Amino acid sequence: MGADISQLTDDLAAETADLVTVLRALREDQWTWSTPAEAWTVRDQVTHLAYFDEAATLSVTAPAGFRAMAAELTADSGNAADRIAAGFRDLPGAEVLGWFERARAEYLTVFAQLDPRTELPWFGPMMSAASSVTARLMETWAHGQDVLDAVGRERRSTSRLRHVAHLGVRTLGWSFRVRGLPEPPEPVRVELSAPDGGRWTWGPETAPDRVTGSAEGFCLLVTQRRHRDECDVTAVGPVADTWLDIAQAFAGPPGRGRPLRPVLRGPRGRESAPDVEGTP
C-alpha cells in the first residue's frame, strides 16, 4: 500500500499546531534568544520553516519558477540556510509567526490534493509529494526541538515520530554518501520503542547489524538534535555503529552535529562538554 497523503498532511497539521502553540506564547525578546543551532535564534528557526514551505509550494504551483529560485540560491557555495536566516532578522516575532502560519496553511492545502507519487523538483533529486510532506514534518519537529530547547520547554512524544524515524532509516545510505563514504551493502535492523509502548521495526530480523532504542532518542539522533551519547540508542555491528555517528535525515552538506550538553552524562558514561553549537 502506498503512502496516504491525507494522513501525512493531517499529521503535519497536528505537528504544526503544537509548534504554533509554543510560538504564540513567546514574548518579543524570546524570538531573539539563541537556540542550540550555532548562531541561530528562535526567529531563524521559524523563518527557515516558512521559507522552505513557500519553496515547496512553488515546486507544485510553478515548477519553472522554483527551478530558477533554486538555481539562484545554490549558485553561491556558501551556506544557503545561513544566508536565508540572515535576510529576515529584522522581522518582528508577530510577523514571523504570521508568515509561517500562512506559508504552512498554503502548503497543506496544495499538498493535500496531490497524488502521493507526484514527482516534484527540489534542491537536488526530484522528490515525491509524500516524501516532501514527510520531510516538512521532520523539519518542523527538529526545528521545533531547537525552539523548545531555547525557551526551556518540553513536549510529549507522539506517534507522529514514526514519520521522522522512517525518514531516518531511509536516509542511512545518504548519511554515508554525503560524507563521501561508500554506501554499505549490508542491511541494518532497526527496532524502536514507540511512544504508545508498541514497537516499530525496519529491516530483516536476521541482519547482524542492529539499532535499538527509543523512537524519540533515534529521531533526536538522526536529525542531529542531540549528541549520540545523550540518546538511548544502541548499535550492534560496524555498519550500525558508524551510521549512528554520522546519521543525517536532512538534505544539504554534512551536518556538524551537536556536542554533549552541559551537566549531562550519556549512556556510554562520557561527561558532557560545556559548549552548545549545532547544525541548523
C-alpha positions as CSV (number, residue, x, y, z in Angstrom):
1,M,0.0,0.0,0.0
2,G,1.3,3.4,-0.9
3,A,1.6,6.5,1.3
4,D,-1.7,8.1,2.5
5,I,-1.3,11.8,1.6
6,S,-4.3,12.7,3.8
7,Q,-2.8,11.0,6.9
8,L,0.6,12.7,6.2
9,T,-0.9,16.2,5.8
10,D,-3.1,15.6,8.9
11,D,-0.1,14.6,10.9
12,L,1.9,17.6,9.6
13,A,-1.0,19.9,10.6
14,A,-1.0,18.5,14.1
15,E,2.8,18.9,14.4
16,T,2.4,22.5,13.2
17,A,-0.4,23.2,15.7
18,D,1.8,22.1,18.6
19,L,4.7,24.3,17.5
20,V,2.4,27.3,16.9
21,T,1.0,27.0,20.4
22,V,4.5,27.4,21.7
23,L,5.3,30.3,19.4
24,R,2.2,32.3,20.2
25,A,3.2,32.3,23.9
26,L,6.6,33.9,23.2
27,R,7.5,37.4,24.3
28,E,9.1,39.6,21.6
29,D,12.5,39.3,23.2
30,Q,12.3,35.5,23.2
31,W,12.3,35.5,19.4
32,T,15.9,36.7,19.6
33,W,17.1,34.0,22.1
34,S,19.8,31.7,20.9
35,T,19.0,28.1,20.1
36,P,21.4,25.1,20.1
37,A,22.0,25.6,16.4
38,E,25.1,27.7,16.1
39,A,24.4,31.4,15.7
40,W,20.7,30.8,15.1
41,T,17.9,32.4,17.1
42,V,14.3,31.3,17.6
43,R,13.3,33.7,14.8
44,D,15.8,32.0,12.4
45,Q,14.3,28.6,13.1
46,V,10.8,29.7,12.2
47,T,11.8,31.8,9.1
48,H,13.7,28.7,7.9
49,L,10.5,26.7,8.1
50,A,8.4,29.4,6.4
51,Y,10.8,30.0,3.6
52,F,11.1,26.3,2.6
53,D,7.3,25.8,3.0
54,E,6.9,28.5,0.3
55,A,9.6,26.9,-1.8
56,A,7.9,23.5,-1.6
57,T,4.6,25.0,-2.6
58,L,6.2,26.8,-5.5
59,S,7.6,23.5,-6.7
60,V,4.0,22.4,-7.3
61,T,2.4,25.6,-8.5
62,A,5.2,27.0,-10.6
63,P,7.9,24.4,-11.2
64,A,9.9,26.6,-13.6
65,G,9.9,29.4,-11.1
66,F,11.0,27.0,-8.4
67,R,13.9,25.8,-10.5
68,A,15.1,29.4,-11.2
69,M,14.9,30.2,-7.5
70,A,16.8,27.1,-6.5
71,A,19.5,27.7,-9.1
72,E,20.0,31.2,-7.7
73,L,20.0,30.1,-4.1
74,T,22.6,27.3,-4.8
75,A,24.8,29.3,-7.1
76,D,26.7,30.6,-4.1
77,S,29.0,28.0,-2.5
78,G,28.3,29.4,1.0
79,N,25.7,28.1,3.5
80,A,22.3,28.9,1.9
81,A,20.4,28.3,5.2
82,D,22.6,30.8,7.0
83,R,22.1,33.4,4.2
84,I,18.3,32.9,4.3
85,A,18.2,33.3,8.1
86,A,20.3,36.5,7.9
87,G,17.8,38.0,5.4
88,F,14.9,38.0,7.8
89,R,16.4,39.1,11.1
90,D,14.7,42.4,11.1
91,L,11.2,40.9,11.2
92,P,9.2,41.2,14.5
93,G,8.1,38.0,16.0
94,A,4.4,38.5,15.2
95,E,5.3,38.9,11.5
96,V,7.4,35.8,11.5
97,L,4.6,33.8,13.1
98,G,2.1,35.1,10.7
99,W,4.3,34.3,7.7
100,F,4.9,30.7,9.0
101,E,1.2,30.1,9.6
102,R,0.2,31.4,6.1
103,A,3.0,29.5,4.4
104,R,2.2,26.3,6.2
105,A,-1.5,26.6,5.6
106,E,-1.0,27.1,1.8
107,Y,1.5,24.2,1.7
108,L,-1.0,21.9,3.4
109,T,-3.9,22.9,1.1
110,V,-1.8,22.4,-2.0
111,F,-0.2,19.1,-1.0
112,A,-3.4,17.5,0.4
113,Q,-4.7,17.5,-3.2
114,L,-1.7,15.7,-4.7
115,D,-1.2,12.1,-5.6
116,P,1.5,11.0,-3.1
117,R,3.6,9.6,-6.0
118,T,3.7,13.0,-7.8
119,E,7.3,13.8,-8.6
120,L,8.4,17.4,-7.8
121,P,11.6,19.3,-8.3
122,W,13.6,20.1,-5.2
123,F,17.1,21.1,-4.2
124,G,18.9,18.0,-5.7
125,P,16.9,14.9,-6.8
126,M,13.2,15.0,-7.6
127,M,11.0,14.3,-4.6
128,S,7.6,12.7,-4.3
129,A,4.8,14.6,-2.8
130,A,4.6,12.1,0.1
131,S,8.4,12.4,0.7
132,S,8.0,16.2,0.7
133,V,5.3,16.1,3.4
134,T,7.4,13.7,5.5
135,A,10.4,16.0,5.2
136,R,8.4,19.0,6.2
137,L,7.1,17.1,9.3
138,M,10.7,16.1,10.2
139,E,11.9,19.7,9.8
140,T,9.0,21.0,11.9
141,W,9.8,18.5,14.6
142,A,13.5,19.1,14.5
143,H,13.5,22.9,14.3
144,G,10.7,22.9,16.9
145,Q,13.1,21.0,19.2
146,D,15.6,23.8,18.9
147,V,12.9,26.3,19.8
148,L,11.8,24.3,22.8
149,D,15.4,23.9,24.0
150,A,15.9,27.7,23.7
151,V,12.9,28.6,25.8
152,G,13.2,25.7,28.2
153,R,10.1,23.8,27.3
154,E,9.5,20.1,26.9
155,R,6.9,18.2,24.8
156,R,5.2,14.8,24.8
157,S,6.3,12.3,22.2
158,T,3.5,11.3,19.8
159,S,3.0,8.6,17.1
160,R,4.0,11.2,14.6
161,L,7.6,10.4,15.4
162,R,7.2,7.3,13.2
163,H,7.4,9.6,10.1
164,V,10.7,11.1,11.4
165,A,12.1,7.6,12.3
166,H,11.1,6.2,8.9
167,L,12.9,9.1,7.2
168,G,15.9,8.5,9.4
169,V,16.0,4.8,8.4
170,R,15.6,5.6,4.7
171,T,18.5,8.1,4.7
172,L,21.0,5.5,6.0
173,G,22.7,5.4,2.6
174,W,22.5,9.1,2.2
175,S,24.3,9.6,5.5
176,F,27.3,7.8,4.1
177,R,27.2,9.3,0.6
178,V,27.0,12.9,1.8
179,R,30.4,12.3,3.5
180,G,32.0,10.7,0.5
181,L,31.8,7.2,2.0
182,P,30.6,4.1,0.2
183,E,27.1,3.2,0.9
184,P,27.2,-0.1,2.9
185,P,25.5,-3.1,1.2
186,E,24.7,-4.7,4.5
187,P,21.1,-4.2,5.8
188,V,20.5,-2.8,9.3
189,R,17.7,-4.0,11.5
190,V,16.1,-1.1,13.4
191,E,13.9,-1.7,16.4
192,L,12.4,1.2,18.3
193,S,10.1,1.5,21.3
194,A,7.2,3.7,20.3
195,P,5.6,6.4,22.5
196,D,2.5,4.3,23.0
197,G,4.5,1.3,24.2
198,G,4.5,-0.6,20.9
199,R,7.5,-1.4,18.7
200,W,8.4,-0.1,15.3
201,T,10.8,-2.1,13.1
202,W,12.6,-1.8,9.8
203,G,15.0,-4.2,8.1
204,P,15.4,-8.0,8.1
205,E,15.2,-9.7,11.5
206,T,18.3,-11.7,10.6
207,A,20.5,-8.7,9.9
208,P,23.7,-8.9,12.1
209,D,23.8,-5.1,12.3
210,R,21.2,-3.7,14.6
211,V,20.0,-0.5,16.1
212,T,17.7,-0.5,19.1
213,G,16.3,2.1,21.5
214,S,13.5,4.6,21.9
215,A,11.9,6.3,18.9
216,E,12.5,9.7,20.4
217,G,16.2,9.1,21.0
218,F,16.6,7.8,17.5
219,C,14.8,10.8,16.0
220,L,16.9,13.2,18.0
221,L,20.0,11.5,16.8
222,V,19.2,11.3,13.0
223,T,18.1,14.9,13.0
224,Q,21.3,15.8,14.8
225,R,19.5,17.5,17.7
226,R,21.4,15.6,20.4
227,H,24.8,14.0,20.7
228,R,24.8,10.3,20.4
229,D,25.9,9.8,24.0
230,E,22.7,11.6,25.1
231,C,20.4,9.3,23.1
232,D,19.1,5.9,24.4
233,V,20.0,4.2,21.2
234,T,22.4,1.3,20.9
235,A,24.2,-0.1,17.8
236,V,25.5,-3.7,17.2
237,G,27.8,-4.3,14.3
238,P,30.3,-2.0,12.5
239,V,27.8,-0.6,9.9
240,A,25.2,0.3,12.5
241,D,27.9,1.8,14.8
242,T,29.3,4.0,12.1
243,W,25.8,5.0,10.9
244,L,24.9,6.3,14.4
245,D,28.0,8.6,14.4
246,I,27.0,10.2,11.0
247,A,23.2,9.7,10.8
248,Q,21.6,12.6,8.9
249,A,17.9,12.6,7.9
250,F,18.1,16.1,6.3
251,A,19.4,17.3,2.9
252,G,22.4,19.6,2.4
253,P,26.0,19.3,3.3
254,P,27.3,17.0,6.1
255,G,25.8,18.2,9.4
256,R,28.1,19.3,12.2
257,G,26.0,17.5,14.8
258,R,25.8,18.6,18.4
259,P,28.2,18.3,21.3
260,L,27.1,16.9,24.7
261,R,25.1,19.5,26.6
262,P,26.3,20.8,30.0
263,V,25.8,18.8,33.2
264,L,24.8,15.7,31.3
265,R,26.3,12.3,31.2
266,G,25.4,10.0,28.3
267,P,24.6,6.3,28.5
268,R,28.2,5.5,27.4
269,G,29.5,7.3,30.5
270,R,31.2,10.2,28.8
271,E,31.0,13.5,30.6
272,S,29.4,16.4,28.8
273,A,31.2,19.3,27.2
274,P,30.4,22.9,28.3
275,D,29.5,24.1,24.8
276,V,26.4,24.4,22.7
277,E,26.6,24.5,18.9
278,G,25.0,22.6,16.1
279,T,23.7,22.5,12.6
280,P,20.6,24.3,11.5
